[in-house]
Amino acid sequence: MKLVTAIIKPFKLDDAREALSEIGVQGITVTEVKGFGRQKGHTELYRGAEYVVDFLPKVKIEVAIGDDLLDQTLDAITKAANTGKIGDGKIFVSDLAQVIRIRTGETGEAAV
């Protein structure tokens, strides 16, 4: 099992959710986050004063999946979140040692 974590632009969330739903991903967790990478933020003007916005708003999507869905999941997120511009985001893949569905006690891929 894998945990796929994607950091994407907020306006791409609906596209990513639909793309994941189409390939059979049944559940995702979404968190509003802030951060920066190579983009390094940007400057804005407020009441005539320029200031630096270091942390940009992003959305973090977490998806627990079976190994068989990994390539499709990565492809779906990559295509849905791509704008071709800097700051499109990143995808991280981690191994999941154990998953337990609290309500039923199911474990492993059956709990995903």
C-alpha positions as CSV (number, residue, x, y, z in Angstrom):
1,M,0.0,0.0,0.0
2,K,1.1,3.6,-0.7
3,L,0.3,7.0,0.7
4,V,0.3,9.6,-2.1
5,T,0.7,13.2,-0.9
6,A,0.3,15.9,-3.5
7,I,0.8,19.6,-3.0
8,I,-1.1,21.5,-5.7
9,K,-2.6,24.9,-6.6
10,P,-6.0,25.4,-4.9
11,F,-7.9,26.0,-8.1
12,K,-6.8,22.6,-9.4
13,L,-8.4,20.7,-6.5
14,D,-11.7,19.9,-8.3
15,D,-9.9,18.7,-11.4
16,A,-7.7,16.4,-9.3
17,R,-10.6,15.1,-7.3
18,E,-12.6,14.2,-10.4
19,A,-9.6,12.6,-12.0
20,L,-9.0,10.4,-8.9
21,S,-12.7,9.5,-8.8
22,E,-12.6,8.4,-12.4
23,I,-9.8,5.8,-11.8
24,G,-11.6,4.4,-8.7
25,V,-9.9,6.2,-5.8
26,Q,-12.6,6.1,-3.1
27,G,-11.4,8.6,-0.6
28,I,-9.0,11.5,-0.2
29,T,-8.1,13.9,2.6
30,V,-7.6,17.6,1.7
31,T,-5.8,20.2,3.8
32,E,-5.3,23.9,3.1
33,V,-1.6,24.6,3.5
34,K,1.0,27.3,2.8
35,G,4.5,27.0,1.6
36,F,7.1,27.7,-1.1
37,G,9.6,25.9,-3.2
38,R,11.7,27.3,-6.1
39,Q,8.9,29.8,-6.6
40,K,10.1,31.7,-3.4
41,G,6.9,33.6,-3.0
42,H,6.1,36.9,-4.6
43,T,5.7,40.6,-3.8
44,E,2.4,42.5,-3.5
45,L,1.4,46.1,-3.0
46,Y,-0.8,47.1,-0.1
47,R,-1.7,50.7,0.6
48,G,1.3,51.9,-1.4
49,A,3.8,49.6,0.4
50,E,5.4,46.6,-1.2
51,Y,5.7,43.5,0.9
52,V,6.9,39.9,0.3
53,V,4.5,37.0,0.5
54,D,6.8,34.1,1.5
55,F,4.2,31.4,1.9
56,L,1.8,30.8,-1.0
57,P,-1.6,29.1,-0.5
58,K,-1.6,25.5,-1.6
59,V,-3.8,22.4,-1.1
60,K,-2.4,19.1,0.2
61,I,-4.2,16.0,-1.0
62,E,-3.5,12.6,0.7
63,V,-4.6,9.4,-0.8
64,A,-4.1,5.9,0.6
65,I,-4.2,3.3,-2.2
66,G,-3.2,-0.2,-3.1
67,D,0.0,-0.7,-5.0
68,D,-1.9,-1.6,-8.2
69,L,-3.4,1.9,-8.4
70,L,-0.1,3.8,-7.9
71,D,0.8,4.6,-11.6
72,Q,-2.8,5.6,-12.5
73,T,-3.0,7.8,-9.4
74,L,0.2,9.6,-10.2
75,D,-0.8,10.1,-13.8
76,A,-4.2,11.4,-12.8
77,I,-2.9,14.0,-10.3
78,T,-0.1,15.1,-12.7
79,K,-2.4,15.7,-15.6
80,A,-5.1,17.3,-13.5
81,A,-2.8,19.7,-11.6
82,N,-0.6,20.7,-14.5
83,T,-0.8,24.3,-15.6
84,G,2.7,24.4,-17.1
85,K,3.7,27.3,-14.9
86,I,6.0,27.5,-11.9
87,G,4.4,26.4,-8.6
88,D,2.3,23.6,-10.0
89,G,3.4,21.5,-7.0
90,K,4.9,18.2,-6.1
91,I,3.8,14.6,-5.4
92,F,5.3,12.4,-2.7
93,V,4.9,8.6,-2.4
94,S,5.4,6.8,0.9
95,D,5.0,3.2,1.9
96,L,2.1,2.4,4.2
97,A,2.9,-0.3,6.7
98,Q,-0.7,-0.7,8.1
99,V,-4.2,0.7,7.6
100,I,-7.1,0.0,10.0
101,R,-10.7,0.9,9.4
102,I,-11.8,1.9,12.9
103,R,-15.5,1.1,12.4
104,T,-15.1,-2.5,11.2
105,G,-11.6,-3.4,12.3
106,E,-10.6,-4.3,8.7
107,T,-6.9,-4.1,8.0
108,G,-4.6,-3.7,5.0
109,E,-5.9,-3.0,1.5
110,A,-9.5,-4.0,2.6
111,A,-9.4,-0.9,4.9
112,V,-8.4,1.4,2.2
